[in-house]
């Protein structure tokens, strides 16, 4: 096995591919170990009904790039599944309603919205330089563009199965009528032979790997996969594991697992690259 330290990308595969390109541009070697699989919702009808109601919606909140992708798969007039529309579909697809704001907490989701034709000036997200990219930092921006009084305004949350209710609660408290549509499901990936091999290598040689965690759920799946692939081996020494976490809740979940060295950063490539370089040194005095 190579002595090169690698960044382990645990995002769903579609996002891992993008992060591989971004990190390569910054000189960071990566390997993909997706800890979440994304599947389309079983029933497409709620997404179709949401599209029909969209012109009357004041704000559509997208929780992730996966929410964008799977919502736009049901766009009337046809986006191609998994991506923006082709040239033939551009003349027939439904345009983004002029009155509807689109909100998201991350630049990846914002870029996905723009790729699907949502005007950049109708997208609201946490400001550049925000300490964290989450609902708490999005809420002041929503109040700035739309005011504090949301009485009677309609909001659509586009998400997977479940999720945080913090922003929905704030919007309801401000008077908004909030509905949600689930357009995808998150599942624990199956452990094929390649996954089992990479997982064992990473846990057996933690000094050669730095984990990138962008989801608390992914850490739970890691624990499940590790137990399922142990095959009589002793439990891993989590205290030797090094990880980058993109939110304080994710960092806390990693520490609860026993991960010994966790660095908290914004979920953007330069910040992750900086944390990777700090963690990939030959020694660490103490956890951060």
C-alpha angles and dihedrals in degrees: 000000000000121000091222112116111235133198111235110219110208099177122113110285096256091058093038091062091056092046091050089059093045095049093045088057087057094048096254116138112222142186125194121237104163112205095184129053119204120213130178116256113268094237117049094186097088090056091049091050090048090055090051090053095043097098088063094047118102096195134017112194117202115197098198146351087269090059089053094047097048095042093052091049085075096047111136109251092029141276110200110256110269097009150040119299123278121241094269092055094050092078095052107033124106112261122229107270113257095226097049122097118208117212134189138159100228140053091231091062091044091053090049091052091051090049088056092052103264107145112248091227089061094055120096122195138150112293121266108270095028112155090237137009103231144109092278091061093041095054097070089051092052090051089049096054099035105024132243096280112079095165110155094356117136121231129187120200111205109198149126126272104313128336141160119324097199097106093040089053092051091049093049090049088054090053103263125144104232126197129172135210123196111213101170144023129228116218138174109261121241115252107238121181094272092050092049092049094049093045092051091047092050095049094041092052106031091162089067096052139056117194122221110208119189097161135047088211090059090058090053089051090049090056091049094047093046092054091046095051100039093100095192096317118133117264115275121262097247090183089072093052119106121207144174115216125194098206136030092242089055091048090051091051091051091050090048088057088054101256104163103206120038126168118194116216142157112271096253128111100245092050092048091047091052092050091046092055091049093050097041095066119115095256140023121199097205141341119281 
